Amino acid sequence: MAPDPKSSAAEPVKELSNLTIVLTSLLAGASAGALAKSAIAPLDRTKITFQIGNKKYSTKAAFRFIIASWKNEGLLSLWRGNSATMARIIPHAAIQFTAHEQWKRVLGIDTEIKGNPHAAKKKFLAGSLAGLTSQSLTYPLDLARARMAVADKDVYNSLIQVFVKIFKQEGVAAFYKGYWATVLGVIPYAGVSFCTYGTLQKFVESKYGSKNTGTNLVCGAVAGAFGQTSSYPLDIVRRRMQTSAITGRSYTTITQTLVTIYREEGFVHGLYKGLSMNWIKGPIAVGISFATYDHIKEYLSQKNETIRRENELRMSKTPKSDLSCEFGFEEPSRLDNADSEDVLLVFLIMDYYKDEIRQPKGTRGNQ
């Protein structure tokens, strides 16, 4: 007997399972990170090149470097090390955004009562923990990326060669050179950027009633600018320590590196070298990353909800023995309630490009 449409419509929509949220965040985060870092790869390589040396930085000098690299080594030279960047940024962005969603759930941010004085502190903490989690798990790839960006082609021909040479010549500990500077830098950067982004989005929603890709881009750009500025000196320290084997300089501790840079190059020209480049590339990268992430996650969540409803309706009308023929796998022992939600990603992939699936009328992504 078919279910009553009225009673079905009155039923509350089930929450997506934790597994579904994690996998959706993972896919959205990876796509957002890859797109953002590819877009600003030439600027990123230029910034790192100036960060690790004593050469005085200026915007004019940075663009002269880009033009010289293009003329002397070809256009693709501006993306040198981008393969290492992709190898690092995809898991890094995926882990960071996914960890942020999970830390928000753990800290109860999404269920905070409006006006709670501790809400901003929890947002900062969630962002910091997300950044710390992702950096810790992907740090060796970040070091390899920095080495490839500044070294000549004959030094490192591939990402694998970077790891082999470092392991043979410097030992395992070398993979974590500059790690503590990164940890200290991640806390203000991730905390400030996520907190700023979340606060700005809440403001946009309360002021204008909704958000879109444009507002996400602006919020992400502002968040990125604040985050980058708050942690920039530690980013300089990290790059110096990561590439010390290539430059021939000895940078052993965070304090020693800060003092050396300050004495030799000064406060602004040393510890904030390349900050103007970050103000160009940072907001672009973070803006694209946040906006892409939200757009993809909203799209996948809407698809997910549509497919869940269609499959619940389909299963209510179809005997379980027929499910194996329709979906191409053996009938599971249990495919209802929470278990059916856990396999929604399978249905999502199967039906991803089917035009006949309609988008839900509700705006689920605008929570």
C-alpha positions in Angstrom: 0.0 0.0 0.0 1.4 3.4 -1.0 2.2 5.8 1.8 -0.1 8.8 2.3 1.5 11.8 0.6 0.2 14.1 3.4 1.7 12.0 6.1 5.0 11.6 4.2 5.3 15.4 3.7 4.7 16.0 7.4 7.5 13.7 8.4 10.7 15.6 9.4 13.7 15.3 7.1 16.3 13.0 8.6 19.7 14.4 9.5 22.5 13.3 7.2 24.7 10.6 8.9 28.1 11.5 10.2 29.8 9.3 7.5 27.9 11.2 4.8 28.9 14.6 6.2 32.5 13.5 6.5 32.7 12.2 2.9 30.9 15.2 1.4 33.2 17.6 3.3 36.2 15.6 2.1 35.3 15.8 -1.6 34.3 19.5 -1.3 37.5 20.4 0.6 39.8 18.6 -1.8 38.2 20.3 -4.9 38.3 23.7 -3.3 41.9 23.4 -2.2 43.1 22.1 -5.6 41.4 24.9 -7.6 42.6 27.7 -5.3 46.2 26.6 -5.2 46.4 26.0 -8.9 45.1 29.5 -9.6 47.8 31.2 -7.5 50.7 28.8 -8.0 52.9 31.3 -9.9 52.5 33.9 -7.2 53.1 31.3 -4.5 56.4 30.2 -6.1 57.5 33.8 -6.4 56.7 34.5 -2.7 58.6 31.5 -1.5 61.7 32.4 -3.6 61.9 35.8 -1.9 61.1 34.5 1.5 64.1 32.2 1.7 66.7 34.7 0.6 68.3 38.0 1.5 67.1 39.6 -1.8 65.0 42.7 -1.1 61.4 42.3 -1.9 59.1 44.7 -3.7 56.0 44.2 -5.9 58.0 45.4 -8.9 60.8 42.9 -8.2 58.3 40.1 -7.7 56.7 40.7 -11.1 60.2 41.0 -12.7 60.9 37.6 -11.4 57.7 36.2 -12.9 58.5 37.7 -16.3 62.1 36.6 -16.2 61.1 33.0 -15.4 58.6 33.0 -18.2 61.1 34.3 -20.7 64.1 32.2 -19.7 62.4 28.9 -18.6 59.0 29.0 -20.3 55.5 29.6 -19.0 55.2 26.2 -17.3 58.2 27.0 -15.1 55.9 29.3 -13.1 54.1 26.1 -12.0 57.3 24.3 -11.0 56.5 22.2 -7.9 52.8 22.4 -8.6 52.6 18.6 -8.7 53.9 18.6 -5.1 51.5 21.3 -4.3 48.6 19.2 -5.5 49.9 16.1 -3.7 49.9 18.2 -0.5 47.0 20.6 -0.9 44.3 18.0 -1.8 44.7 15.9 1.4 45.5 19.1 3.4 42.4 21.0 2.4 40.2 17.9 2.6 41.4 17.1 6.1 41.2 20.7 7.3 37.6 21.4 6.1 36.5 17.9 7.3 38.2 18.3 10.6 36.6 21.8 11.0 33.1 20.3 10.4 33.9 17.6 13.0 35.4 20.0 15.6 32.3 22.2 15.2 30.1 19.2 16.0 32.3 18.2 19.0 32.2 21.8 20.4 28.5 22.2 19.6 28.9 25.3 17.5 26.1 24.6 15.1 23.7 24.2 18.0 24.9 27.3 20.0 22.1 29.5 21.4 22.1 32.9 19.7 24.0 35.5 21.7 26.2 33.0 23.6 29.3 34.9 24.7 31.5 31.8 24.2 30.5 31.3 20.5 33.3 33.3 19.0 35.9 31.5 21.2 34.6 28.2 20.1 34.8 29.2 16.4 38.4 30.3 16.9 39.2 27.0 18.7 37.5 24.9 16.0 39.4 26.7 13.3 42.7 26.3 15.1 42.2 22.6 15.8 41.3 22.0 12.2 44.4 23.7 10.9 46.6 21.9 13.4 45.1 18.5 12.5 45.7 19.0 8.7 49.2 20.5 9.0 50.4 17.7 11.3 49.2 15.0 8.9 50.6 16.6 5.7 53.7 18.5 6.8 56.3 16.4 4.9 54.4 17.2 1.7 54.6 20.9 2.5 58.3 20.7 3.0 58.7 18.8 -0.2 56.7 21.5 -2.0 58.9 24.3 -0.7 62.0 22.4 -1.8 60.8 21.9 -5.3 59.6 25.5 -5.7 63.0 27.0 -5.1 65.4 24.3 -6.2 66.7 23.9 -9.8 65.4 21.1 -12.0 68.6 19.1 -11.7 68.3 19.0 -7.9 64.8 17.4 -7.7 63.2 15.9 -10.7 60.1 14.5 -9.0 58.3 14.4 -5.7 59.6 10.9 -5.0 63.2 12.1 -5.5 62.6 14.8 -2.9 61.7 12.3 -0.3 64.4 9.8 -1.2 67.2 12.5 -1.2 66.0 14.1 2.1 65.8 10.6 3.7 69.3 9.6 2.6 71.1 12.9 3.1 69.3 14.4 6.1 67.4 11.7 7.9 63.8 11.3 8.9 63.8 14.3 11.3 64.4 16.6 8.3 60.9 16.0 7.1 59.6 18.0 10.0 62.0 21.0 9.9 60.1 24.1 10.8 57.2 22.1 12.1 56.8 24.0 15.4 56.9 27.3 13.6 54.1 25.9 11.4 52.1 24.8 14.5 52.4 28.2 16.1 51.5 29.9 12.8 48.5 27.7 12.2 46.8 28.6 15.4 46.4 32.3 14.6 46.0 31.8 10.9 43.3 29.0 10.9 41.6 30.4 14.0 41.4 34.0 12.7 40.4 33.0 9.2 37.7 30.5 10.1 36.3 32.7 12.9 36.3 35.7 10.6 34.6 33.8 7.8 31.9 32.3 10.1 31.2 35.7 11.7 31.0 37.5 8.4 28.6 34.9 7.0 26.4 35.2 10.1 26.3 38.9 9.6 25.4 38.6 5.9 22.6 36.2 6.7 21.2 38.4 9.4 21.6 41.6 7.4 20.4 40.4 4.0 18.6 37.1 4.8 20.7 34.8 2.5 24.2 34.2 1.2 25.6 33.2 -2.2 28.8 32.5 -4.0 29.6 36.2 -4.3 29.3 36.9 -0.6 31.2 33.7 0.2 34.0 34.9 -2.0 34.2 38.3 -0.3 34.0 36.8 3.2 36.7 34.3 2.3 39.0 37.0 0.9 38.7 39.1 4.1 39.1 36.1 6.3 42.3 35.1 4.4 43.8 38.5 4.6 43.3 38.7 8.4 44.6 35.2 8.9 47.7 35.6 6.7 48.8 38.8 8.4 48.4 37.5 11.9 50.9 34.6 11.3 53.2 35.9 8.6 56.5 36.2 10.5 56.2 32.5 11.5 55.6 31.7 7.8 58.9 33.3 7.0 60.6 31.2 9.7 59.0 28.0 8.4 60.2 28.6 4.9 63.8 29.4 6.0 64.0 26.3 8.1 62.4 24.1 5.4 64.9 25.1 2.7 68.0 25.6 4.9 69.7 22.6 3.2 69.3 24.2 -0.2 70.3 27.8 0.8 73.2 26.6 2.9 72.1 28.7 5.9 71.7 27.3 9.4 68.3 27.9 11.0 67.9 25.6 14.0 65.3 27.1 16.3 62.4 29.5 15.9 64.0 32.1 18.2 67.4 31.9 16.4 65.7 32.3 13.0 63.7 35.3 14.1 66.7 37.0 15.6 68.9 36.3 12.6 66.3 37.6 10.1 65.7 40.7 12.2 69.4 41.6 12.6 70.2 41.0 8.9 67.1 42.3 7.1 65.1 44.3 9.6 61.5 43.9 11.0 59.4 45.0 8.0 61.8 44.0 5.2 62.7 40.7 6.8 59.9 39.3 8.9 57.2 40.7 6.7 58.9 40.2 3.3 56.4 39.3 0.7 53.4 40.3 2.7 52.0 42.4 -0.1 52.2 39.4 -2.4 50.2 37.5 0.2 47.6 40.3 0.2 47.2 39.6 -3.5 47.3 35.8 -3.6 46.1 35.0 -0.1 42.6 36.5 -0.3 42.2 35.1 -3.9 43.1 31.6 -2.8 41.1 31.6 0.4 38.2 33.3 -1.3 38.1 30.7 -4.1 38.6 27.9 -1.6 35.8 28.8 0.8 33.4 29.8 -2.0 34.1 26.6 -4.0 33.8 24.5 -0.8 30.4 25.9 0.1 29.1 25.7 -3.4 30.2 22.0 -3.9 29.0 21.0 -0.4 25.6 22.7 -0.9 25.2 21.0 -4.3 26.2 17.6 -3.0 24.0 17.9 0.1 21.0 18.8 -2.1 21.7 15.9 -4.4 22.2 13.7 -1.4 18.8 14.7 0.1 17.0 14.2 -3.2 18.5 10.8 -3.7 17.7 9.8 -0.1 14.0 10.7 -0.6 13.7 9.0 -4.0 15.3 5.8 -2.7 13.1 5.8 0.4 10.1 6.1 -1.9 11.5 3.5 -4.3 12.2 1.0 -1.5 8.7 1.5 0.0 7.3 0.4 -3.4 9.9 -2.2 -4.4 10.4 -5.6 -2.8 13.9 -5.9 -1.3 14.6 -8.9 -3.5 14.5 -6.5 -6.5 17.0 -4.1 -5.2 20.0 -6.1 -6.2 18.9 -6.1 -9.8 18.2 -2.3 -9.8 21.4 -1.1 -8.2 23.8 -3.9 -9.2 24.9 -5.2 -5.8 23.8 -8.0 -3.5 21.0 -7.2 -1.2 22.5 -6.0 2.1 21.2 -7.5 5.3 19.8 -4.2 6.4 19.1 -1.2 4.1 16.8 1.1 6.1 16.9 4.0 8.5 20.5 5.0 9.4 22.1 2.2 7.3 20.4 3.5 4.2 21.7 7.0 4.8 25.3 5.6 5.1 25.2 4.3 1.5 23.8 7.5 0.1 27.3 8.4 -1.3 27.1 5.3 -3.4 23.8 6.4 -4.8 25.1 9.9 -5.2 28.0 8.7 -7.4 25.8 6.4 -9.4 23.2 9.1 -10.1 25.5 12.1 -10.2 24.9 13.0 -13.9 21.3 11.9 -14.2 19.3 14.8 -15.4 16.0 13.4 -14.4 16.8 13.8 -10.7 15.2 17.0 -9.6 16.7 19.5 -7.1 14.8 19.8 -3.9 12.8 23.0 -3.5 14.2 23.8 -0.1 17.5 25.6 0.4 19.2 23.0 2.5 22.6 24.4 1.9 21.7 27.6 3.6 21.8 26.4 7.2 
